[in-house]
Protein backbone atom coordinates (compact mmCIF):
# COMPACT_ATOMS: atom_id res chain seq x y z
CA UNK A 1 0.00 0.00 0.00
CA UNK A 2 2.69 2.61 0.71
CA UNK A 3 4.11 2.27 -2.84
CA UNK A 4 0.77 3.03 -4.44
CA UNK A 5 0.57 6.19 -2.38
CA UNK A 6 4.04 7.36 -3.48
CA UNK A 7 3.37 7.13 -7.21
CA UNK A 8 0.90 10.07 -7.34
CA UNK A 9 3.22 12.14 -5.14
CA UNK A 10 6.19 11.42 -7.42
CA UNK A 11 4.12 12.36 -10.48
CA UNK A 12 3.04 15.60 -8.82
CA UNK A 13 6.62 16.38 -7.87
CA UNK A 14 7.78 15.78 -11.46
CA UNK A 15 4.98 17.95 -12.81
CA UNK A 16 5.84 20.72 -10.32
CA UNK A 17 9.52 20.50 -11.32
CA UNK A 18 8.69 20.78 -15.04
CA UNK A 19 6.33 23.71 -14.50
CA UNK A 20 9.03 25.51 -12.49
CA UNK A 21 11.57 25.00 -15.29
CA UNK A 22 9.37 26.29 -18.14
CA UNK A 23 10.15 30.00 -17.58
CA UNK A 24 13.85 29.19 -17.67
CA UNK A 25 13.57 27.54 -21.08
CA UNK A 26 12.26 30.70 -22.76
CA UNK A 27 15.48 31.39 -24.69
CA UNK A 28 15.71 27.87 -26.09
CA UNK A 29 13.04 28.62 -28.69
CA UNK A 30 15.16 31.43 -30.13
CA UNK A 31 18.19 29.16 -30.29
CA UNK A 32 16.15 26.45 -31.98
CA UNK A 33 14.72 28.88 -34.51
CA UNK A 34 18.19 30.26 -35.23
CA UNK A 35 19.54 26.78 -35.79
CA UNK A 36 16.53 25.97 -37.98
CA UNK A 37 17.20 29.10 -40.04
CA UNK A 38 20.85 28.16 -40.50
CA UNK A 39 19.88 24.59 -41.38
CA UNK A 40 17.21 25.77 -43.81
CA UNK A 41 19.78 27.97 -45.55
CA UNK A 42 22.15 25.05 -45.96
CA UNK A 43 19.34 22.73 -47.09
CA UNK A 44 18.10 25.14 -49.74
CA UNK A 45 21.56 25.63 -51.18
CA UNK A 46 22.06 29.27 -50.26
CA UNK A 47 25.64 30.21 -49.74
CA UNK A 48 25.07 33.40 -47.76
CA UNK A 49 26.24 33.40 -44.15
CA UNK A 50 24.88 35.72 -41.49
CA UNK A 51 26.13 37.05 -38.20
CA UNK A 52 23.76 37.34 -35.25
CA UNK A 53 23.52 41.10 -35.80
CA UNK A 54 22.25 40.86 -39.39
CA UNK A 55 25.42 41.17 -41.48
CA UNK A 56 25.49 38.97 -44.58
CA UNK A 57 28.70 37.43 -45.97
CA UNK A 58 29.64 35.48 -49.08
CA UNK A 59 32.99 34.47 -50.55
CA UNK A 60 33.18 34.24 -54.34
CA UNK A 61 35.87 32.48 -56.34
CA UNK A 62 35.94 35.51 -58.61
CA UNK A 63 38.36 38.48 -58.68
CA UNK A 64 37.32 41.62 -56.78
CA UNK A 65 36.72 43.86 -59.85
CA UNK A 66 34.24 41.34 -61.29
CA UNK A 67 32.36 41.00 -57.98
CA UNK A 68 32.19 44.78 -57.62
CA UNK A 69 30.86 45.18 -61.17
CA UNK A 70 28.27 42.42 -60.63
CA UNK A 71 27.20 44.06 -57.35
CA UNK A 72 26.71 47.43 -59.05
CA UNK A 73 24.59 45.72 -61.73
CA UNK A 74 22.56 43.91 -59.06
CA UNK A 75 22.01 47.14 -57.11
CA UNK A 76 20.87 48.88 -60.29
CA UNK A 77 18.43 46.04 -61.07
CA UNK A 78 17.08 46.27 -57.52
CA UNK A 79 16.57 50.05 -57.80
CA UNK A 80 19.16 50.79 -55.10
CA UNK A 81 21.17 53.97 -55.68
CA UNK A 82 24.93 53.82 -55.23
CA UNK A 83 26.24 56.78 -53.26
CA UNK A 84 29.99 56.55 -52.79
CA UNK A 85 32.83 54.17 -53.44
CA UNK A 86 36.03 54.08 -51.42
CA UNK A 87 39.21 52.06 -51.31
CA UNK A 88 39.85 50.22 -48.05
CA UNK A 89 42.88 48.41 -46.65
CA UNK A 90 41.49 45.07 -47.81
CA UNK A 91 39.75 46.13 -51.02
CA UNK A 92 36.78 48.42 -51.70
CA UNK A 93 33.58 49.69 -50.10
CA UNK A 94 30.30 50.90 -51.58
CA UNK A 95 27.60 52.81 -49.76
CA UNK A 96 24.12 52.97 -51.22
CA UNK A 97 20.58 53.97 -50.27
CA UNK A 98 17.14 52.49 -50.81
CA UNK A 99 14.16 54.35 -49.32
CA UNK A 100 14.81 54.28 -45.57
CA UNK A 101 17.81 51.94 -45.69
CA UNK A 102 21.53 52.70 -45.64
CA UNK A 103 23.47 49.92 -47.33
CA UNK A 104 27.16 49.27 -46.81
CA UNK A 105 29.00 46.73 -48.95
CA UNK A 106 32.64 45.82 -48.45
CA UNK A 107 34.80 43.73 -50.73
CA UNK A 108 37.92 42.03 -49.41
CA UNK A 109 40.43 40.48 -51.80
CA UNK A 110 41.20 37.15 -50.15
CA UNK A 111 43.48 36.33 -53.08
CA UNK A 112 43.79 37.51 -56.67
CA UNK A 113 40.94 35.15 -57.62
CA UNK A 114 38.81 35.13 -54.47
CA UNK A 115 36.66 37.92 -52.99
CA UNK A 116 34.74 38.11 -49.74
CA UNK A 117 31.65 40.31 -49.80
CA UNK A 118 30.12 41.77 -46.61
CA UNK A 119 26.71 43.48 -46.79
CA UNK A 120 24.79 45.45 -44.15
CA UNK A 121 21.39 47.05 -44.73
CA UNK A 122 20.59 49.44 -41.89
CA UNK A 123 17.08 50.68 -41.29
CA UNK A 124 17.21 53.42 -38.69
CA UNK A 125 19.75 53.45 -35.89
CA UNK A 126 19.19 49.97 -34.47
CA UNK A 127 17.52 47.68 -37.00
CA UNK A 128 19.49 45.74 -39.61
CA UNK A 129 17.57 44.28 -42.54
CA UNK A 130 19.04 40.82 -42.95
CA UNK A 131 16.73 39.93 -45.85
CA UNK A 132 17.81 42.88 -47.99
CA UNK A 133 21.49 42.28 -47.22
CA UNK A 134 21.13 38.65 -48.24
CA UNK A 135 19.17 39.50 -51.37
CA UNK A 136 21.91 41.86 -52.56
CA UNK A 137 24.42 39.02 -52.30
CA UNK A 138 22.07 36.56 -54.03
CA UNK A 139 21.42 39.01 -56.88
CA UNK A 140 25.18 39.55 -57.23
CA UNK A 141 25.57 35.79 -57.43
CA UNK A 142 22.97 35.67 -60.23
CA UNK A 143 24.73 38.41 -62.20
CA UNK A 144 27.98 36.47 -61.88
CA UNK A 145 26.18 33.39 -63.21
CA UNK A 146 26.93 31.31 -60.12
CA UNK A 147 23.37 30.53 -59.05
C-alpha positions in Angstrom: 0.0 0.0 0.0 2.7 2.6 0.7 4.1 2.3 -2.8 0.8 3.0 -4.4 0.6 6.2 -2.4 4.0 7.4 -3.5 3.4 7.1 -7.2 0.9 10.1 -7.3 3.2 12.1 -5.1 6.2 11.4 -7.4 4.1 12.4 -10.5 3.0 15.6 -8.8 6.6 16.4 -7.9 7.8 15.8 -11.5 5.0 17.9 -12.8 5.8 20.7 -10.3 9.5 20.5 -11.3 8.7 20.8 -15.0 6.3 23.7 -14.5 9.0 25.5 -12.5 11.6 25.0 -15.3 9.4 26.3 -18.1 10.1 30.0 -17.6 13.9 29.2 -17.7 13.6 27.5 -21.1 12.3 30.7 -22.8 15.5 31.4 -24.7 15.7 27.9 -26.1 13.0 28.6 -28.7 15.2 31.4 -30.1 18.2 29.2 -30.3 16.1 26.4 -32.0 14.7 28.9 -34.5 18.2 30.3 -35.2 19.5 26.8 -35.8 16.5 26.0 -38.0 17.2 29.1 -40.0 20.9 28.2 -40.5 19.9 24.6 -41.4 17.2 25.8 -43.8 19.8 28.0 -45.5 22.1 25.0 -46.0 19.3 22.7 -47.1 18.1 25.1 -49.7 21.6 25.6 -51.2 22.1 29.3 -50.3 25.6 30.2 -49.7 25.1 33.4 -47.8 26.2 33.4 -44.2 24.9 35.7 -41.5 26.1 37.1 -38.2 23.8 37.3 -35.3 23.5 41.1 -35.8 22.3 40.9 -39.4 25.4 41.2 -41.5 25.5 39.0 -44.6 28.7 37.4 -46.0 29.6 35.5 -49.1 33.0 34.5 -50.5 33.2 34.2 -54.3 35.9 32.5 -56.3 35.9 35.5 -58.6 38.4 38.5 -58.7 37.3 41.6 -56.8 36.7 43.9 -59.9 34.2 41.3 -61.3 32.4 41.0 -58.0 32.2 44.8 -57.6 30.9 45.2 -61.2 28.3 42.4 -60.6 27.2 44.1 -57.4 26.7 47.4 -59.1 24.6 45.7 -61.7 22.6 43.9 -59.1 22.0 47.1 -57.1 20.9 48.9 -60.3 18.4 46.0 -61.1 17.1 46.3 -57.5 16.6 50.0 -57.8 19.2 50.8 -55.1 21.2 54.0 -55.7 24.9 53.8 -55.2 26.2 56.8 -53.3 30.0 56.6 -52.8 32.8 54.2 -53.4 36.0 54.1 -51.4 39.2 52.1 -51.3 39.8 50.2 -48.0 42.9 48.4 -46.7 41.5 45.1 -47.8 39.7 46.1 -51.0 36.8 48.4 -51.7 33.6 49.7 -50.1 30.3 50.9 -51.6 27.6 52.8 -49.8 24.1 53.0 -51.2 20.6 54.0 -50.3 17.1 52.5 -50.8 14.2 54.3 -49.3 14.8 54.3 -45.6 17.8 51.9 -45.7 21.5 52.7 -45.6 23.5 49.9 -47.3 27.2 49.3 -46.8 29.0 46.7 -48.9 32.6 45.8 -48.4 34.8 43.7 -50.7 37.9 42.0 -49.4 40.4 40.5 -51.8 41.2 37.1 -50.1 43.5 36.3 -53.1 43.8 37.5 -56.7 40.9 35.1 -57.6 38.8 35.1 -54.5 36.7 37.9 -53.0 34.7 38.1 -49.7 31.6 40.3 -49.8 30.1 41.8 -46.6 26.7 43.5 -46.8 24.8 45.4 -44.1 21.4 47.1 -44.7 20.6 49.4 -41.9 17.1 50.7 -41.3 17.2 53.4 -38.7 19.7 53.4 -35.9 19.2 50.0 -34.5 17.5 47.7 -37.0 19.5 45.7 -39.6 17.6 44.3 -42.5 19.0 40.8 -43.0 16.7 39.9 -45.8 17.8 42.9 -48.0 21.5 42.3 -47.2 21.1 38.6 -48.2 19.2 39.5 -51.4 21.9 41.9 -52.6 24.4 39.0 -52.3 22.1 36.6 -54.0 21.4 39.0 -56.9 25.2 39.6 -57.2 25.6 35.8 -57.4 23.0 35.7 -60.2 24.7 38.4 -62.2 28.0 36.5 -61.9 26.2 33.4 -63.2 26.9 31.3 -60.1 23.4 30.5 -59.1 
